[in-house]
Amino acid sequence: MGKIFEYGLDAPQPGTLLLSAVAAFLYLFMVAGKPSARRTGVKTLSVALLAVLCVLVDGPLVLTLALLACAAGDAFLAQDDERAFLPGLLAFLVGHVLFVIVFVSRGNLDLIMGQPWRIVLGVVIILAALEMGRRLLPVAGELRIPVAIYIVVIVAMALSALAVPGWGVAAGAALFMASDTVLAAQKFLLAPEKSPYWRASFVWISYYLAQLLMTLSVLALV
């Protein structure tokens, strides 16, 4: 966070971060709404502005591209259309691969062995992914292969995050997995009419906090 505000409150960097947070907050009032250009724009801007922030502070290009890929995924999924689901899934798949590159380039495997909580979290991540796959793949139909690939890639992203110094990247990756798990359960396992607002709110809050934590934590290491 200090890297952002070292520019001064009148600089574009903290303003961009604030606008991103405002957009994320506004989207909370739209999560259960019908698809619209305004709803799509607010959702997409939340993470796209984090990519702009990364550029403004001379952050890693790969991190910027990862955030833009996720913003594109947000734009697709905001349509709530079956035809947009697979492109959205692929956009997030690309985003996760790029996050893996970012985390591996800044990670240290010795860190995992020296801090037991990272090992415990890694075991939890793997067990959660296995259970998710066990439940989702039998009901995913034509999307079984893309969903299986996505699970493997998001686990790789979360595990690579464990090697990055500090707690922010690991916490962000865990939140990202939690968000995606509930989103997947919502699509494939749960009844559509069961608490749509609260479920969608959890997905959005955990997802945005994940992106925010991972972005700020990586930028703090640059």
C-alpha positions as CSV (number, residue, x, y, z in Angstrom):
1,M,0.0,0.0,0.0
2,G,2.9,2.4,0.8
3,K,4.1,2.1,-2.8
4,I,0.8,3.6,-3.9
5,F,0.6,6.5,-1.6
6,E,4.3,7.4,-1.8
7,Y,3.1,9.3,-4.9
8,G,0.9,11.7,-2.8
9,L,-2.8,11.9,-2.5
10,D,-3.0,14.3,-5.5
11,A,-1.4,11.8,-7.8
12,P,-3.4,9.4,-10.1
13,Q,-2.1,6.2,-8.4
14,P,-4.2,6.4,-5.1
15,G,-7.1,7.9,-7.1
16,T,-7.1,4.9,-9.4
17,L,-7.1,2.5,-6.4
18,L,-10.0,4.4,-4.8
19,L,-12.0,4.3,-8.1
20,S,-11.5,0.6,-8.3
21,A,-12.7,0.1,-4.7
22,V,-15.7,2.4,-5.4
23,A,-16.6,0.4,-8.5
24,A,-16.4,-2.8,-6.6
25,F,-18.6,-1.4,-3.9
26,L,-21.2,-0.2,-6.4
27,Y,-21.3,-3.6,-8.0
28,L,-22.5,-5.0,-4.7
29,F,-25.9,-3.3,-5.5
30,M,-26.0,-5.0,-8.9
31,V,-24.8,-8.6,-8.3
32,A,-28.2,-10.1,-8.4
33,G,-29.5,-7.7,-11.1
34,K,-30.3,-8.3,-14.7
35,P,-27.5,-8.0,-17.3
36,S,-27.0,-4.4,-18.6
37,A,-24.2,-2.3,-20.1
38,R,-23.9,-0.4,-16.8
39,R,-23.7,-3.6,-14.7
40,T,-21.1,-5.0,-17.0
41,G,-19.1,-1.8,-17.1
42,V,-19.0,-1.4,-13.3
43,K,-18.0,-5.0,-12.8
44,T,-15.2,-4.9,-15.4
45,L,-13.8,-1.6,-14.2
46,S,-13.2,-2.8,-10.7
47,V,-10.4,-5.1,-11.7
48,A,-9.4,-3.3,-15.0
49,L,-8.5,-0.2,-12.8
50,L,-6.2,-2.4,-10.8
51,A,-4.4,-3.2,-14.1
52,V,-4.2,0.6,-14.7
53,L,-2.8,1.0,-11.2
54,C,-0.1,-1.6,-12.0
55,V,0.9,0.4,-15.1
56,L,1.0,3.7,-13.2
57,V,3.4,2.3,-10.6
58,D,5.6,0.5,-13.1
59,G,4.5,-2.9,-11.9
60,P,5.2,-6.2,-13.7
61,L,3.8,-6.4,-17.2
62,V,2.6,-10.0,-16.5
63,L,0.6,-8.8,-13.5
64,T,-1.1,-6.2,-15.6
65,L,-2.0,-8.8,-18.3
66,A,-3.3,-11.2,-15.6
67,L,-5.6,-8.5,-14.2
68,L,-6.8,-7.5,-17.7
69,A,-7.5,-11.2,-18.5
70,C,-9.6,-11.4,-15.3
71,A,-11.4,-8.2,-16.2
72,A,-12.3,-9.7,-19.6
73,G,-13.6,-12.7,-17.7
74,D,-15.7,-10.4,-15.6
75,A,-17.2,-8.8,-18.7
76,F,-18.2,-12.2,-20.1
77,L,-19.6,-13.6,-16.9
78,A,-21.6,-10.4,-16.3
79,Q,-23.8,-11.3,-19.2
80,D,-25.3,-14.3,-17.3
81,D,-25.5,-16.1,-20.7
82,E,-24.5,-19.7,-21.3
83,R,-22.7,-18.7,-24.5
84,A,-20.5,-16.3,-22.5
85,F,-19.6,-18.8,-19.8
86,L,-16.9,-20.7,-21.7
87,P,-15.2,-17.5,-23.0
88,G,-15.3,-16.2,-19.4
89,L,-13.8,-19.4,-18.1
90,L,-11.0,-19.3,-20.7
91,A,-10.2,-15.6,-19.9
92,F,-9.8,-16.5,-16.2
93,L,-7.8,-19.6,-17.2
94,V,-5.3,-17.3,-18.9
95,G,-5.4,-14.9,-15.9
96,H,-4.4,-17.8,-13.6
97,V,-1.6,-18.9,-15.8
98,L,-0.2,-15.4,-15.8
99,F,-0.6,-15.2,-12.0
100,V,1.5,-18.4,-11.8
101,I,4.2,-16.7,-13.8
102,V,4.1,-13.7,-11.5
103,F,4.2,-15.7,-8.3
104,V,6.9,-18.2,-9.5
105,S,9.2,-15.3,-10.5
106,R,8.9,-13.8,-7.0
107,G,8.6,-16.9,-4.9
108,N,11.0,-18.9,-2.8
109,L,10.3,-22.6,-2.1
110,D,12.4,-22.4,1.1
111,L,9.8,-20.1,2.5
112,I,7.2,-22.8,2.3
113,M,9.3,-25.3,4.2
114,G,10.2,-22.7,6.9
115,Q,6.6,-21.6,7.6
116,P,4.3,-24.6,8.5
117,W,1.1,-22.6,7.9
118,R,2.0,-22.5,4.3
119,I,2.2,-26.3,4.1
120,V,-1.1,-26.6,6.0
121,L,-2.8,-24.2,3.6
122,G,-1.3,-26.1,0.6
123,V,-2.8,-29.3,1.9
124,V,-6.2,-27.7,2.4
125,I,-6.1,-26.2,-1.1
126,I,-5.3,-29.6,-2.7
127,L,-8.0,-31.4,-0.7
128,A,-10.6,-28.7,-1.5
129,A,-9.8,-29.0,-5.2
130,L,-10.1,-32.8,-5.2
131,E,-13.5,-32.5,-3.5
132,M,-14.6,-29.8,-6.0
133,G,-13.6,-32.0,-8.9
134,R,-15.4,-35.0,-7.4
135,R,-18.6,-33.0,-7.2
136,L,-18.4,-30.9,-10.3
137,L,-17.1,-33.1,-13.0
138,P,-19.9,-35.6,-13.0
139,V,-22.5,-32.8,-13.5
140,A,-20.5,-30.5,-15.8
141,G,-21.6,-32.2,-19.0
142,E,-19.9,-30.7,-22.1
143,L,-17.9,-28.4,-19.9
144,R,-16.2,-31.3,-18.1
145,I,-12.8,-31.0,-19.8
146,P,-12.6,-27.1,-19.5
147,V,-13.7,-27.3,-15.9
148,A,-11.1,-30.0,-15.1
149,I,-8.4,-27.9,-16.7
150,Y,-9.5,-24.9,-14.8
151,I,-9.4,-26.7,-11.5
152,V,-5.8,-27.8,-12.2
153,V,-4.7,-24.3,-13.2
154,I,-6.3,-22.5,-10.2
155,V,-4.7,-25.0,-7.9
156,A,-1.3,-24.3,-9.5
157,M,-2.0,-20.6,-9.0
158,A,-2.9,-21.0,-5.3
159,L,0.1,-23.3,-4.6
160,S,2.6,-21.0,-6.4
161,A,1.2,-18.1,-4.2
162,L,2.4,-19.9,-1.1
163,A,6.0,-19.3,-2.1
164,V,5.6,-15.5,-2.3
165,P,6.8,-13.6,0.8
166,G,4.2,-12.1,3.1
167,W,0.7,-13.3,3.7
168,G,-1.2,-11.1,1.2
169,V,-0.7,-13.2,-2.0
170,A,-1.4,-16.5,-0.3
171,A,-4.6,-15.0,1.4
172,G,-5.7,-13.6,-2.0
173,A,-5.2,-16.9,-3.8
174,A,-7.2,-18.7,-1.1
175,L,-10.0,-16.2,-1.4
176,F,-10.0,-16.6,-5.2
177,M,-10.4,-20.3,-4.8
178,A,-13.2,-19.8,-2.3
179,S,-15.0,-17.4,-4.7
180,D,-14.7,-19.8,-7.7
181,T,-15.8,-22.7,-5.6
182,V,-19.1,-21.0,-4.6
183,L,-19.5,-19.7,-8.2
184,A,-19.1,-23.2,-9.6
185,A,-21.5,-24.7,-7.0
186,Q,-24.0,-22.0,-7.9
187,K,-23.8,-22.9,-11.6
188,F,-23.7,-26.7,-11.4
189,L,-24.9,-27.9,-8.0
190,L,-27.3,-25.5,-6.2
191,A,-30.8,-24.5,-6.9
192,P,-31.0,-21.1,-8.7
193,E,-33.6,-19.7,-6.3
194,K,-31.6,-20.4,-3.1
195,S,-30.3,-17.0,-1.6
196,P,-29.1,-15.6,-5.0
197,Y,-28.1,-12.2,-3.5
198,W,-26.1,-13.4,-0.6
199,R,-24.4,-16.1,-2.6
200,A,-23.5,-13.6,-5.4
201,S,-22.3,-11.1,-2.8
202,F,-19.9,-13.6,-1.2
203,V,-18.6,-14.5,-4.6
204,W,-18.0,-10.9,-5.5
205,I,-16.5,-9.7,-2.2
206,S,-14.1,-12.6,-1.9
207,Y,-13.1,-12.3,-5.6
208,Y,-12.4,-8.6,-5.4
209,L,-10.5,-8.8,-2.2
210,A,-8.5,-11.6,-3.7
211,Q,-7.5,-9.4,-6.7
212,L,-6.8,-6.4,-4.4
213,L,-4.6,-8.4,-2.0
214,M,-2.7,-10.1,-4.7
215,T,-2.1,-6.9,-6.6
216,L,-1.0,-4.8,-3.7
217,S,1.2,-7.5,-2.2
218,V,3.0,-8.1,-5.5
219,L,3.5,-4.4,-6.1
220,A,4.9,-4.1,-2.6
221,L,7.7,-6.5,-3.6
222,V,8.7,-4.7,-6.7
